[in-house]
């Protein structure tokens, strides 16, 4: 803004430094490996349902309880619908969870290298927090999470590192922190990690959050969900109904259900992404990159000779977008989303040519 | 919940009393006059766009700036895109505005009889507030809003009363309160009221909020928007980007634009609803109801002999849903949404028979 004069009303504005999402280029020629989208289209049943969508129902408010989608998820995961909360992407779910559960004067704990929305939500809602450094292999240090705190959150596998912790590791943290809510953000769990979901039956302080945006190829539909003890879910719903009764629109609900129903397509797509990821690990190693083993749909890699920023910019000039974080400890890493085999081959080719310059 | 034992983590939960939305019956036989939906389907262009929707783009995140829809709205209202903010229904827009602008220690003012979400948001975000009583004709008392405050919000026309204030009336309030943000919630303005939108060019503290849910027959798509000075909009965007970068899904953006483009259908639909409303006023008077003149798509009526609650329940038995608020000063009123002529005729018939019992 050019106008720097402060108006009277501006003193009461909540001033924040917002999260910066990855670029969404208008140019469709771009190979987009920067926001962890799935390179494959959503299930054919989703497209079919879109074509046959009863447009007339758009005049009506959606079911505020998102019943059909909640029930489909509950059935899929062997839960009751009272164990499932649905929101506008996992960001909506997580933001609502921060507001609902993190109201202690003690700090909420999360890793120093992690999803960069956590500290944005903490600042927005004026929640005290403390970042716990990952070790030199980008692993979470369990002991750090056994100190007194106001809540815990981390992604598993972690983003942007791709590093997975075991269910036993998570259980120790959840067990030692039963006086606070522990949120495990499993946005990438479908790509080969083991979910800690079964622990919700044992610990009523554990909330597991997942999303349709990555493994279900539905980033554009905005569906995320949380699973946990029915008390946790009921508190989440109370806060949701205190912000916006109808967060999920009719297309999200109807198409979301279709996605869940077509399970074979879902599993097949994951298989393809995982196969390409494993092949990409080999290729990246050959090109002189190193990285921790990834259990997600991206690889977080550093090159032994060339600065990440330089590679990021050189790739961008070739219309290949990857993600670069200009941030302490990781400023020499690129987060590369797994695309199709063809897209990855283009990436390796361009990288080879850039590295030879 | 049956289990009343408090767990340790529950002490840090934000406890709220959520807003209760009107019922969304599963039974499609019901004549739904309870949530102010439009009885006519959305524009044919919306249905067409749904049929031809490119399902493949659902795998990609939507444009976080909601560029196409923001631009379509800006063009329609003769504004710049920097003057427009879009959200998941006007509830999302208003909740975000409360969080962004109402951070004073002084109370926010709104009427005692008004949209019942205002005090829910105030409580959720711990914003002090004061309700200013409407006069005996359900009119806003201007002088009440000329006292020191932390912000002002009211709907125009007011809900659930349907009573409209003039633009001159609103200007006096906005002008006298330039040290705080004044939000005019114009959810129902398209049904015959005069919008105060032109005032945003004169007063940088005025935010005007509208919605696609009523006049555009798109309650099921969840689109609301705010218009105001670009500084106001920029602050709103900062907070939005601190909660959820991608609130509007791909279908909302694409179908929303189609709705704006088909302007003749929009105007025709409004004309039909207004004609039915005017006819309904006559009929309701004949049946012994009285009400303030309504400029919205509902009539807020009381009967001289029969209690509103009794009528509400008798109509429900006949599969006709209207809205009843069990609340001080208005517990003898029904809020009746304007349906099609056929639906209203069924309502009058049933009311006649109930009143004759």
Interface residues (C-beta under 8 A of the other chain):
Chain A: X1 X3 X7 X8 X9 X10 X11 X12 X13 X14 X15 X16 X17 X18 X19 X20 X21 X22 X24 X32 X35 X37 X38 X39 X40 X41 X42 X46 X47 X50 X51 X53 X55 X56 X57 X58 X59 X60 X61 X62 X63 X64 X88 X89 X91 X92 X95 X99 X100 X101 X102 X103 X104 X120 X121 X123 X124 X150 X151 X178 X179 X180 X181 X204 X205 X213 X217 X218 X219 X220 X221 X222 X230 X231 X234 X235 X237 X238 X239 X240 X241 X242 X243 X244 X245 X246 X247 X248 X249 X250 X251 X252 X255
Chain B: X1 X3 X7 X8 X9 X10 X12 X13 X14 X15 X16 X17 X18 X19 X20 X21 X22 X24 X32 X35 X37 X38 X39 X40 X41 X42 X46 X47 X50 X51 X53 X55 X56 X57 X58 X59 X60 X61 X62 X63 X64 X88 X89 X91 X92 X95 X99 X100 X101 X102 X103 X104 X120 X121 X123 X124 X150 X151 X178 X179 X180 X181 X204 X205 X213 X217 X218 X219 X220 X221 X222 X230 X231 X234 X235 X237 X238 X239 X240 X241 X242 X243 X244 X245 X246 X247 X248 X249 X250 X251 X252 X255
